[in-house]
Amino acid sequence: MAQLVEQWQRGKFSYQLACARCHGEDGNSEDYPYIKKLGGIGKRMSRDEIRDRLRAVTITREEISVRSHLFSRRDLDALLIYVAGL
């Protein structure tokens, strides 16, 4: 349980740094045109489907770029856990 909490917190931190500006703190912002709401996405898509939609690009074995933000694999996995819970 502690590991899941740590992943969720890590994912929330990554979301706030890289995603919240456009998608909003809760994933439901409509401030930017053509930016889709993320609220409830975990009910509509699996984490693998969400990952596919991110169009992540592998830079190195441990670094992944998502829309000009660099993530470690561990941070990206945590971000997916957090986003799926929005």
N, C-alpha and C positions, 0 to 999 in steps of 0.2 A: 504494500500500500504506500509506503514512504517513497518508493521509487516512482510510482505513478504521480504522486503529488509533486515530486521534484521535476519530472518531465513536464507536467502541466505548467508549473511556475516558469520553467525555462521557455516553454512554448509561448506563454503569455508575454514574457519579456521580448522575445523575438517578434511577436505580432505587434507589440507596441512600437518597436523600433522600425519595422519594415512595412507594416500593413495598415495600421490604424489610421494613418493620415488620410487615406483614401476610403477605406472601408468602414471607418468609425470604430470607436472603442468597443462597441458590442457587435460589430459586423453588419449593422443595419443602416449605415449612412446612405443617403441619396444625394449628397452634396456634389458629386462629380458625375457627369453624364457618362454612360457606357461602363460604369463600375457596378458590378453586380453585388447584391447583398449576400453576405456570408451567413447570416443568421439562419439556423436550422439546416445548414449544408450537410452536417453529419447524419441527418435523417434521410437525405436524398441521395447521398453519395458515400462510397466507402473511402477510406483514407488513400487507397491506391488510386481511385478515380480523382480525388482531390489533388494528389501529387501529379497526376497526368495533366490536369488543367493548369498547374503552375508553370508548365513548360520549363522545368528545371534543366539546367545545363551543367553537366559534370565538368569541372575545371581540373581538379586533381582527384586522386583516390579519396581524399577526405573533404574536399571543398566543392560546393555546389552553388551555382549562381541562379537566383530567382529574381527576375526583373531588376537586375543590377545590384542586388544585395547578395553578399556572400554568406553562406551558411556551412557549418560542419554538418556531416551526415546526422550526427546526434541532435544538433539544433533543429535541423529540418524535420526529423522524426518528431521531436517535441512540438514544433510548430503545427504539424499535422494533427497531433493529439488535441492541441488547444483549439484549432480552427474547427475540427470536427465536433467540438462541444459547444460551439457558438449557437 
